[in-house]
Amino acid sequence: MDYGMIGKIEKAKRYAQEPDRFHFDQFAMTFRGDNNNHQVKFDQGHWQCDCEFFHLRGVCCHTMALERILDKMLPVASAV
């Protein structure tokens, strides 16, 4: 491995320890729940989930779990 790559790996490790450097604007994913898979989307600070609870309440365990995981990488208004 060359020294250039070693430097990039070290920089990536440092970046990974500073989650406030990252900011998600949008993403879509499949969340594997206990009973079913769910399609979850985040777009410009707004969540969507295809589960029934989200449709009733506008929040669900799937979106709340992602808010906890992504913490500082989400806009402040969306964080738990």
C-alpha positions, 0 to 999 in steps of 0.5 A: 500500500502506498503512502498516499493511500495510508494518508487517505485511510487515516483521514477517513478514520478521523472524518468518521469520528466527527459525524457533525461533518456529514449532513443528509439531505435525502436518502431512501432505504429498506428497514428490516423490521421484526414483522416486515420490511419497510420503505423509509425516506428522508427528504429535506428534513421530512420523514416518510415510512410505509408502515401503518403507524407512521401514516397515523402519527407521522412518526414511527419506531423506524424513523425514530431509530434512524434519528438516533443512529444518524443524530448530528448528521440530520438537520436540527429540526428533525433530531430526537 
